[in-house]
Amino acid sequence: MSTPERSRETSGSSQPERRIGSSIGVEKLTARGIFKEGVPDWLVLSLLLFFVLLTFVGPLVRAFSHVEVNYNEGWNAYNAQAALHHNLYPYKYGWTTVNYPFLSFYLIGNLSRVFGDAVMIGRMLSLISLIVICVCVGGIVKKLTGHWGAGVFAATLSLWLFIAMANSYVGMNDPQMMAQACILAAFLLYLHSEASNGMILAVAFLFALGGNIKHNLIAAPLAVFIDLLIVSRAKAARFGLFGIALLAASFYINQWLGGPFFVAQMLTPRVYSISKMFFSTSIVLPLAVSLIIAAAWSIRHLRERKYRAIAIYFFISLSLGIALYGGGGTVANMFFDCFLAISIIMGVLLDFLWRSDYPLLRKGGPWRWAAPLVLFPMPCIDIPPVHLHPLIAESKEFKSEVAFLAAQPGPAICESLLRCYDAGKPYIFDPFNSASLMRLGKLDGQLLVERIARKEFGAIQTSQPVIEMSRPNTNFTDDVMDAVERYYKIAVQDGNCVIYVPR
């Protein structure tokens, strides 16, 4: 027997705002330059948004610069090229591995036929997706509170968390932002509409769309399923059936467009380190106060229909972020769902504080302006600087390194795949995944060592001299590094790029 339908009403629309005095409007500045009735809400929110947009300038300029933002950019560009030939998953284990679904690669590959430069297309889609994510966060908070002020605050906070905690993902050629945008749009639709069959199907479709871009973003779908299970087992069953049908269709389409070993490559094993999992504190500690506040809020509202899905989303996203952080190659992107959950909760909490009976926080109250600043985790976070002037020099170096690689005969191995991609070299070796598979015994590393010994590669590029690289290394096994040092010599070394040629 199912429980009654969930109410989607907002508290903000049913309760009149409390007012102080006979006038609520913002008064003119006095001779001393202060507001008689406090700082208006729009001014505080505008200043916060202006500050965050200033920090956004660096990553934005970097996105339009000819530099490598992150290791994944070249990997994604090569995969977009392979998607055009339906050759993403041709074998179970190989020297190039694609452990993401096909959709982003297929989309960017086809767009590059029209507009060229797959890397720039990927970066633009990533930036647009980030804006969509922030708008969805604001829309969710507006739905829950009935007020756009809290929504603007939440959207601003979500942008800030991405810039401050995952700077390299802002304006980067990587599919996760696109996937997150689909997932959050589905969550917004779920919270915004009655749980009809059509809505459940639409939500499941958007979740599936995001899952066909990146497959491990399961926090929001799990939160919706659990929330539906509490509301109505029948509706949860429909959501599950729709999800299973869409999952089966996704498997078929990915194999049809990508190759026969789609499932095998999605399940490609990674080295997992429990000790690395504990280093998730590098993400958790700067947000400790926000996490404590969000956890307390979630516990308090876990039984309320209106907020339950958000509370569940927070706890699942935090738990998964910590657990998945131990996987090889994982960084702050494991916590993207957690960033979004925090932003939503802080927006709802700000609306609660601004509508409270506490005189100092009422409209016109002397400390009302402080509420968003207290909820904004600014002092605890150190923004990774993006220096605009050195980008010019870095871009020149990058072009010079690419030109040198292009001039070397034959194939090349690049730790920075984007350098090999721009140099027109064929995609024959994926350092990160290949090193992981060699350590797990899925690939025979001796075959690569023998090819290096025979000097089959016209150039080998690394981030630093192999003799100085840490061991064990994420992208190269010890045997491979020893072979490079023995059979190759340094021809180019500048910044974070070293290029070896045969001795």
C-alpha positions in Angstrom: 0.0 0.0 0.0 1.6 3.3 -1.1 1.9 6.4 1.0 0.2 9.6 -0.1 1.6 11.8 -2.8 4.4 14.1 -1.8 3.5 17.8 -1.4 5.5 20.1 -3.6 4.4 23.4 -2.0 7.0 25.8 -0.8 7.0 27.4 2.6 7.9 30.7 1.2 4.7 31.2 -0.6 2.4 30.5 2.3 3.9 32.6 5.1 3.9 36.4 5.0 7.3 38.1 5.5 7.8 39.7 8.8 8.5 43.4 8.5 10.0 46.0 10.9 8.7 49.5 10.9 6.4 51.0 8.3 8.9 51.0 5.4 10.9 48.1 4.0 12.5 49.7 1.0 16.2 50.5 0.9 16.8 54.1 2.1 19.3 56.5 0.5 22.8 56.7 1.8 23.3 59.0 4.7 26.1 61.5 4.7 28.3 58.9 6.5 27.8 56.5 3.6 25.9 53.8 5.5 22.3 52.5 5.1 19.9 53.6 7.8 18.1 50.3 7.8 21.0 48.0 7.0 22.7 46.7 3.9 20.1 45.5 1.3 20.1 41.9 0.3 20.7 42.5 -3.3 23.9 44.5 -2.5 25.4 41.7 -0.4 24.5 39.1 -3.0 25.8 41.2 -5.8 29.2 41.8 -4.0 29.5 38.0 -3.5 28.8 37.3 -7.1 31.2 40.0 -8.3 34.0 38.5 -6.1 33.3 35.0 -7.5 33.2 36.2 -11.1 36.6 37.9 -10.5 38.1 34.6 -9.5 36.4 33.1 -12.6 38.4 35.3 -15.0 41.6 33.3 -14.6 40.2 29.9 -15.6 38.1 31.5 -18.3 41.2 33.1 -20.0 43.1 29.8 -19.5 40.3 28.0 -21.4 41.0 30.1 -24.5 44.8 29.7 -24.2 46.9 27.1 -26.1 48.0 25.3 -23.0 47.2 22.0 -21.4 44.8 22.5 -18.5 44.8 18.9 -17.3 46.2 15.5 -18.3 42.7 14.3 -19.4 42.4 16.9 -22.2 44.5 15.0 -24.7 42.9 11.7 -23.7 39.4 13.1 -24.4 40.5 14.6 -27.7 41.9 11.3 -28.9 38.8 9.5 -27.8 36.6 12.0 -29.7 38.6 11.2 -32.8 38.2 7.4 -32.2 34.4 7.8 -31.7 34.1 9.0 -35.3 35.4 5.7 -36.5 33.2 3.7 -34.0 36.5 2.4 -32.4 36.3 3.3 -28.7 36.1 -0.2 -27.3 37.8 -2.5 -29.8 39.4 -4.8 -27.2 39.1 -5.8 -23.5 42.6 -4.7 -22.4 45.0 -2.6 -24.6 47.5 0.2 -24.6 44.7 2.7 -25.0 41.7 2.4 -22.7 38.4 4.2 -22.8 36.6 3.7 -19.5 33.9 6.4 -20.1 30.7 5.9 -22.1 30.5 7.1 -25.7 28.2 10.1 -25.7 30.5 13.1 -25.0 33.2 11.7 -27.4 30.7 11.1 -30.1 29.2 14.6 -29.7 32.5 16.4 -29.6 33.9 14.3 -32.4 31.0 15.2 -34.7 31.1 18.9 -33.7 34.8 19.0 -34.5 34.0 18.0 -38.1 32.1 21.3 -38.4 33.9 23.7 -36.1 37.4 22.0 -35.8 39.5 21.8 -32.7 37.9 19.1 -30.5 39.8 20.5 -27.4 38.3 24.0 -27.7 34.8 22.5 -28.3 35.2 20.4 -25.2 36.2 23.4 -23.2 33.3 25.5 -24.3 30.8 22.7 -23.6 32.4 22.3 -20.2 32.0 26.1 -19.4 28.4 26.1 -20.7 27.6 23.0 -18.5 29.1 24.7 -15.5 26.7 27.7 -16.0 23.8 25.2 -16.4 24.8 23.5 -13.2 24.8 26.8 -11.2 21.4 27.8 -12.7 20.0 24.4 -11.7 21.3 24.8 -8.2 19.6 28.2 -8.0 16.4 26.8 -9.4 16.3 24.0 -6.9 16.7 26.5 -4.0 14.1 28.8 -5.5 11.7 25.9 -5.7 12.4 24.9 -2.1 12.2 28.4 -0.6 10.1 30.4 -3.0 12.8 33.2 -3.1 15.3 34.0 -5.8 17.7 35.7 -3.4 18.5 32.4 -1.7 18.7 30.8 -5.2 21.2 33.4 -6.4 23.3 32.8 -3.3 23.3 29.0 -3.8 24.3 29.4 -7.5 27.1 31.8 -6.6 28.3 29.4 -3.9 28.3 26.4 -6.3 30.4 28.4 -8.8 32.8 29.4 -6.0 33.3 25.8 -4.8 34.2 24.6 -8.3 36.7 27.5 -8.8 38.2 27.1 -5.4 38.2 23.3 -4.9 38.4 22.0 -8.5 40.1 24.8 -10.4 41.6 22.6 -13.1 38.1 21.3 -14.1 36.8 24.8 -14.8 37.0 25.3 -18.6 38.7 22.0 -19.1 38.1 19.5 -22.0 36.5 16.8 -19.8 32.9 15.3 -19.9 32.1 15.4 -16.2 30.6 18.9 -16.2 28.3 17.9 -19.1 27.2 14.8 -17.1 26.7 16.8 -13.9 24.5 19.3 -15.8 22.2 16.5 -17.0 22.1 14.9 -13.6 21.2 18.1 -11.8 18.6 19.1 -14.4 16.9 15.7 -13.7 17.1 16.5 -9.9 15.5 19.9 -10.5 12.7 18.4 -12.6 12.1 15.8 -9.8 11.8 18.4 -7.1 9.8 20.8 -9.3 7.0 18.5 -10.5 4.5 16.0 -9.2 5.6 12.4 -9.4 3.6 11.4 -12.4 4.6 8.6 -14.8 5.7 11.1 -17.4 7.8 13.0 -14.9 9.4 9.8 -13.6 10.3 8.8 -17.2 11.7 12.2 -18.0 13.8 12.2 -14.8 15.1 8.7 -15.5 15.9 9.7 -19.1 18.0 12.7 -18.0 19.8 10.5 -15.5 20.5 8.0 -18.2 21.7 10.8 -20.5 24.2 11.9 -17.8 25.2 8.3 -17.2 26.0 7.9 -20.9 28.5 10.8 -20.5 30.0 9.6 -17.2 28.8 6.4 -15.6 29.6 6.8 -11.9 27.5 9.8 -11.0 25.0 7.8 -9.0 24.4 10.0 -5.9 21.4 11.9 -7.3 19.7 8.9 -8.9 20.1 7.0 -5.7 18.6 9.9 -3.7 15.6 10.1 -6.0 15.0 6.3 -5.8 15.2 6.3 -2.0 12.9 9.3 -1.8 10.4 7.7 -4.2 10.6 4.5 -2.2 9.5 6.4 0.9 6.7 8.2 -1.0 5.4 5.2 -3.0 6.8 1.8 -3.6 4.9 1.7 -6.9 6.4 4.9 -8.2 9.9 3.7 -7.1 9.3 0.5 -9.0 8.4 2.4 -12.1 11.5 4.6 -11.7 13.6 1.4 -11.4 11.9 -0.2 -14.4 12.4 2.9 -16.6 16.1 3.0 -15.4 16.7 -0.7 -16.2 15.1 -0.3 -19.7 17.3 2.8 -20.4 20.4 1.1 -19.0 19.8 -1.9 -21.4 19.3 0.5 -24.3 22.5 2.4 -23.3 24.5 -0.8 -23.3 23.3 -1.6 -26.8 23.9 1.9 -28.2 27.4 2.1 -26.7 28.4 -1.2 -28.1 26.8 -0.4 -31.5 28.5 3.0 -31.8 31.7 2.3 -29.8 32.7 -1.3 -30.2 32.2 -4.8 -28.8 34.1 -4.4 -25.5 32.1 -1.5 -24.0 31.2 -3.3 -20.7 34.7 -4.8 -20.3 36.3 -1.4 -20.6 33.8 0.3 -18.2 34.8 -2.4 -15.7 38.6 -1.8 -16.3 40.2 -2.3 -12.9 42.0 0.5 -11.2 44.6 0.5 -8.5 42.8 1.3 -5.2 44.6 2.7 -2.2 42.9 2.9 1.2 45.7 5.2 2.4 44.9 7.6 -0.5 41.2 7.5 0.6 42.3 9.1 3.9 43.9 12.0 1.9 40.3 13.0 0.9 40.8 15.3 4.0 42.5 17.7 1.6 39.0 18.3 0.2 37.0 17.7 3.4 39.0 19.9 5.8 38.7 23.2 4.0 34.9 22.6 4.0 34.7 21.2 7.5 32.4 24.0 8.8 30.1 23.8 5.8 30.0 20.0 6.0 29.1 20.1 9.7 26.4 22.7 9.1 25.0 20.7 6.1 25.1 17.4 8.0 23.2 19.0 11.0 20.6 20.5 8.6 20.2 17.2 6.8 19.7 15.2 10.0 17.2 17.8 11.1 15.2 17.7 7.9 15.6 14.0 6.9 12.0 13.2 7.8 10.5 16.2 6.0 9.0 15.5 2.6 10.1 18.8 1.1 13.8 18.5 2.0 14.3 14.8 2.3 15.7 14.2 -1.1 18.3 16.9 -0.6 19.3 15.5 2.8 19.7 12.0 1.3 21.6 13.5 -1.7 24.1 15.1 0.7 24.9 12.0 2.8 25.2 9.8 -0.3 27.4 12.3 -2.2 29.7 12.8 0.8 30.1 9.0 1.5 30.7 8.2 -2.2 33.2 11.0 -2.5 35.3 9.7 0.4 35.1 6.1 -0.8 35.9 6.8 -4.5 38.7 9.1 -3.7 40.9 6.1 -3.0 40.8 5.0 -6.7 43.7 5.7 -8.9 43.6 9.0 -10.8 40.7 10.4 -8.8 40.8 13.9 -7.5 38.4 16.6 -6.4 35.8 15.5 -9.1 34.7 12.7 -6.8 33.2 15.5 -4.6 31.3 17.4 -7.2 27.9 16.1 -6.1 28.9 17.0 -2.5 29.7 20.6 -3.6 26.3 20.9 -5.2 24.5 19.4 -2.1 26.3 21.9 0.2 25.3 24.8 -2.1 21.7 23.8 -2.1 21.6 23.4 1.7 23.3 26.7 2.4 20.9 28.5 0.1 17.9 27.0 1.9 19.5 27.8 5.3 20.1 31.4 4.3 16.4 31.8 3.4 15.5 30.3 6.8 17.8 32.8 8.6 16.5 35.8 6.6 12.9 34.8 7.4 13.5 34.1 11.1 12.1 36.1 14.0 15.5 37.1 15.2 15.5 41.0 15.2 19.1 41.3 14.0 18.5 39.2 10.9 15.1 40.7 9.9 14.8 42.9 6.9 16.6 46.1 7.8 18.3 44.3 10.7 21.9 45.5 11.4 23.4 42.0 11.0 21.3 40.6 8.2 24.1 41.2 5.7 26.4 38.9 7.7 24.3 35.7 7.2 25.4 35.0 3.6 29.0 35.8 4.5 29.0 33.3 7.4 27.5 30.6 5.2 30.0 31.3 2.4 33.2 29.2 3.0 35.6 32.0 1.9 38.4 32.4 4.5 39.1 28.6 4.7 39.9 28.1 1.0 43.0 29.1 -0.8 42.3 29.6 -4.5 44.9 28.1 -6.8 46.2 31.1 -8.7 45.9 31.3 -12.5 48.4 34.0 -13.5 47.3 35.5 -16.7 50.7 37.0 -17.9 52.6 33.7 -17.7 49.9 32.0 -19.8 51.4 33.8 -22.8 54.9 32.4 -22.2 53.5 29.0 -21.3 51.5 29.0 -24.6 54.7 29.8 -26.6 56.5 26.9 -24.9 53.7 24.5 -25.5 53.6 25.4 -29.2 57.4 25.0 -29.5 57.3 21.6 -27.8 54.5 20.4 -30.1 56.5 21.6 -33.1 59.5 19.6 -31.9 57.4 16.5 -31.4 55.8 16.8 -34.9 59.3 17.1 -36.4 60.4 13.7 -35.0 59.9 10.7 -37.3 57.6 7.9 -36.3 55.2 7.5 -33.4 55.7 9.0 -30.0 54.8 8.4 -26.3 53.5 11.4 -24.4 52.8 11.7 -20.8 51.0 14.9 -21.8 48.7 13.4 -24.4 47.6 16.8 -25.7 51.1 17.5 -26.9 51.1 14.3 -29.0 47.6 15.0 -30.2 48.5 18.5 -31.4 51.6 17.2 -33.0 49.5 14.8 -35.1 51.0 11.7 -33.5 48.8 8.5 -33.6 47.2 7.4 -30.3 49.1 4.3 -29.3 49.7 4.6 -25.6 47.7 5.8 -22.7 50.2 6.3 -19.8 47.8 6.3 -16.8 45.6 3.4 -17.7 48.4 1.3 -19.2 50.5 1.7 -16.1 47.6 0.7 -14.0 46.9 -2.4 -16.1 50.5 -3.4 -16.1 50.7 -3.3 -12.3 47.5 -5.4 -12.2 49.0 -8.0 -14.6 46.5 -7.3 -17.4 49.1 -6.0 -19.8 52.7 -7.3 -20.4 54.9 -4.3 -19.6 57.9 -6.2 -21.1 56.5 -5.7 -24.6 56.6 -1.9 -24.2 60.1 -2.1 -22.7 61.3 -4.1 -25.7 59.8 -1.5 -28.1 61.7 1.3 -26.2 64.9 -0.7 -26.4 64.5 -1.1 -30.1 64.0 2.7 -30.3 60.7 2.4 -32.2 59.5 5.8 -30.9 60.8 9.0 -32.4 60.2 10.8 -29.1 59.1 10.1 -25.6 57.7 13.1 -23.6 57.5 13.2 -19.8 56.7 15.8 -17.2 60.2 15.8 -15.7 63.4 13.8 -16.2 62.6 10.1 -15.5 65.5 9.9 -13.1 63.8 12.5 -10.9 60.3 11.0 -11.1 58.7 9.5 -8.0 58.5 5.7 -7.8 56.0 4.1 -8.0 54.8 6.5 -10.6 51.2 7.0 -11.6 51.9 7.0 -15.4 54.9 4.9 -15.9 56.2 1.6 -14.3 59.8 1.5 -13.0 60.9 -0.8 -15.9 59.6 1.6 -18.5 61.3 4.6 -16.9 64.6 2.7 -16.6 64.3 1.8 -20.4 63.7 5.4 -21.3 66.8 6.5 -19.3 69.0 3.8 -20.8 68.0 4.1 -24.5 66.9 7.7 -24.9 68.5 11.1 -24.2 67.0 14.5 -23.3 66.6 16.8 -26.3 64.2 19.4 -24.9 63.6 20.4 -21.3 61.5 23.4 -20.1 58.9 24.0 -17.5 56.9 20.8 -17.0 57.9 19.1 -20.3 60.9 16.9 -21.1 61.3 15.3 -24.5 63.6 12.4 -25.1 64.9 11.2 -28.5 66.8 8.0 -29.2 70.5 7.9 -28.2 
